[in-house]
Amino acid sequence: MDLDRLQRDVERFFTSERVGVLVEAHRNAYDRAALHYSPEDGADAQLFGFTNYKYISKRLLKLPQRPELGFELRSAHPSLRLGLGPFTLGSYPCGSSGDQDIEQSFPNNDAGAPALADLNQLCLELDFSEAVPRALVLAHFGNPEHGLEALYLAAPGSKEDGRISGWSWTRELWRWSGSDSAEPTPPRPDLPRPVRIEPAALTLKIPAEQTQATPDR
């Protein structure tokens, strides 16, 4: 496998502008999904993950609508696939913290994600010395409290029991610094507390002219 060529191709196609819009799409989705996170009301981590997936998909679908970026939509169903030059991209969560080791963290998805591994697995099995992985995972890590914490490019290299089990190559695209100035998720807005309003005392106001005695006729 020609990893040097892969590195050169990634440098060519994943410019700072393109990486920036990919990061922003994921950060924005995490921030939006966090607004719905309320475990005490049943909106738990499972719902957060599903909502985040929907928001990420919606935002990635908008990128091909900006021709200057160079992304293309290769598949919307059953799995969202973006194209960028020779690469096919799919976005999948791989953990809840940016501190997790990407080399030991993989998508839990057993449907769309392994298909990306299949695209690369043939090259590994045939031992093409000049083969370059063309299917890449946008591996994201995050949680409702801090939002997106890390985003990687990762080339699936193997799978086991229907899931990706190894990467043949990884590259960090973005990592949350943990500082207040770079905090991905803004504070969740608090609704104002209800204000008790005392019932108003109503009195009937009679015009002065009606209060004057009416002369007898």
C-alpha positions in Angstrom: 0.0 0.0 0.0 1.4 3.3 -1.1 0.8 5.5 2.1 3.2 8.2 0.8 0.9 8.7 -2.2 -2.1 8.7 0.1 -0.5 11.4 2.2 0.2 13.5 -0.9 -3.3 13.1 -2.2 -4.8 14.1 1.1 -2.6 17.2 1.2 -3.8 18.1 -2.3 -7.5 17.6 -1.8 -8.1 18.4 1.9 -7.2 22.0 1.8 -7.6 24.2 4.9 -10.8 25.6 3.5 -12.3 22.2 2.9 -11.2 20.9 6.3 -12.7 24.0 7.8 -16.2 23.4 6.4 -16.1 19.8 7.4 -15.2 20.7 11.0 -17.8 23.4 11.1 -20.5 21.1 9.8 -19.8 18.6 12.6 -19.3 21.3 15.3 -22.6 23.0 14.4 -24.4 19.7 14.4 -23.1 18.7 17.8 -24.1 22.2 19.2 -27.6 21.9 17.8 -28.1 18.3 19.0 -27.0 19.3 22.5 -29.9 21.7 22.9 -32.2 18.6 22.9 -30.2 16.7 25.4 -32.2 16.2 28.6 -31.7 12.8 30.3 -34.2 13.6 33.0 -36.9 14.0 30.4 -35.9 10.9 28.4 -33.7 12.7 25.8 -30.7 10.5 26.7 -27.4 9.7 25.0 -29.1 7.4 22.5 -31.4 10.2 21.3 -28.5 12.6 21.2 -26.6 10.2 19.0 -29.5 9.8 16.6 -30.2 13.5 16.5 -26.6 14.3 16.0 -26.5 11.9 13.0 -29.4 13.7 11.4 -27.9 17.1 11.9 -24.5 16.1 10.6 -26.1 14.5 7.5 -28.2 17.6 6.8 -25.1 19.8 7.0 -22.9 17.6 4.9 -25.6 17.4 2.2 -25.3 21.1 1.8 -21.6 21.0 0.9 -22.1 19.8 -2.7 -24.4 22.8 -3.3 -21.3 25.0 -3.1 -19.4 24.1 -6.3 -16.3 26.2 -5.3 -15.6 23.6 -2.6 -15.3 20.6 -4.9 -17.5 18.2 -3.0 -20.0 15.9 -4.8 -22.8 13.8 -3.6 -22.2 10.2 -4.5 -24.9 8.6 -2.4 -27.7 9.9 -0.2 -29.4 6.6 0.6 -29.0 4.2 2.2 -25.7 5.8 3.4 -24.6 9.3 2.9 -21.4 9.4 0.8 -19.5 12.6 -0.3 -16.9 12.6 -3.0 -13.8 14.7 -3.0 -11.5 14.1 -5.9 -10.6 10.4 -5.8 -11.9 10.0 -2.2 -15.3 8.7 -0.9 -16.2 10.0 2.5 -18.6 8.8 5.2 -19.1 10.3 8.6 -19.4 8.1 11.7 -19.0 8.6 15.5 -16.1 6.7 17.1 -16.2 7.9 20.7 -17.4 10.5 23.2 -14.1 12.1 24.0 -11.2 13.5 22.0 -8.8 11.8 24.5 -9.7 8.4 23.1 -7.1 6.7 21.0 -8.2 6.8 17.3 -6.2 3.6 16.7 -8.4 1.8 19.1 -11.7 3.5 18.4 -14.1 2.5 15.6 -17.7 3.1 14.5 -20.3 0.9 16.1 -22.2 0.9 12.9 -22.6 -2.5 11.3 -24.2 -1.3 8.0 -22.8 1.6 6.1 -19.4 2.0 7.8 -18.2 -1.6 6.9 -19.0 -0.9 3.3 -16.2 1.6 3.3 -13.9 -1.0 4.7 -14.8 -3.3 1.8 -13.7 -0.7 -0.7 -10.2 -0.7 0.8 -10.0 -4.3 1.9 -9.5 -5.7 -1.6 -6.3 -3.7 -2.0 -4.9 -5.1 1.2 -5.9 -8.7 0.3 -4.3 -8.5 -3.1 -1.2 -6.7 -1.7 -1.1 -4.0 -4.3 2.1 -2.2 -3.5 0.9 1.0 -5.2 -2.7 0.8 -4.0 -4.1 3.8 -2.2 -7.2 3.7 0.1 -9.9 5.8 -1.4 -12.7 5.2 1.1 -12.2 7.4 4.2 -14.2 7.7 7.4 -14.7 11.2 8.9 -14.3 9.8 12.5 -15.8 12.2 15.0 -15.6 12.2 18.8 -17.8 14.4 21.1 -20.5 14.6 23.7 -23.5 16.9 24.7 -21.4 18.9 27.2 -18.4 19.9 25.0 -19.7 19.2 21.6 -17.3 18.0 18.9 -13.9 17.3 20.6 -12.0 15.7 17.6 -12.3 14.9 14.0 -10.1 12.5 12.0 -9.7 11.1 8.5 -9.3 7.4 8.8 -8.9 4.7 6.2 -10.7 1.4 7.2 -8.2 -1.4 6.9 -10.0 -4.4 8.3 -13.3 -5.5 9.8 -14.6 -8.1 12.2 -18.1 -9.4 13.0 -19.5 -6.9 10.5 -17.7 -3.9 11.9 -14.6 -1.9 11.2 -11.8 -3.3 13.5 -8.7 -1.6 12.2 -7.4 1.5 10.4 -4.6 1.4 7.8 -4.0 5.1 8.1 -5.3 8.0 10.2 -4.9 11.8 10.3 -6.2 14.3 12.8 -8.1 17.1 11.2 -9.2 19.1 14.2 -9.1 18.9 18.0 -10.8 21.0 20.7 -8.2 22.8 22.8 -10.4 22.8 25.9 -10.0 26.6 26.3 -13.0 28.8 26.8 -12.2 30.7 23.6 -12.5 27.5 21.6 -15.3 25.8 23.3 -17.4 24.1 20.6 -20.7 24.2 22.4 -22.1 27.5 23.7 -23.9 27.5 27.1 -27.3 26.1 26.8 -29.9 28.9 27.2 -31.9 28.9 30.4 -35.5 29.7 30.2 -36.7 32.5 32.5 -38.4 31.4 35.6 -42.1 31.8 35.8 -43.3 35.0 37.4 -46.2 34.9 39.7 -48.8 37.5 38.7 -51.3 38.5 41.4 -54.9 38.8 40.0 -55.8 42.4 39.4 -58.6 44.0 41.4 -61.2 45.1 38.9 -63.7 47.8 39.7 -66.4 49.2 37.4 -65.8 52.8 36.6 -69.0 54.7 35.9 -68.8 58.0 34.0 -69.4 61.0 36.2 -72.4 62.2 34.2 -74.2 58.9 35.0 -73.7 59.3 38.7 -75.7 62.6 38.8 -79.2 62.3 40.0 -81.7 62.2 37.2 -84.4 64.9 37.7 -87.9 63.8 38.3 -90.3 64.3 35.4 
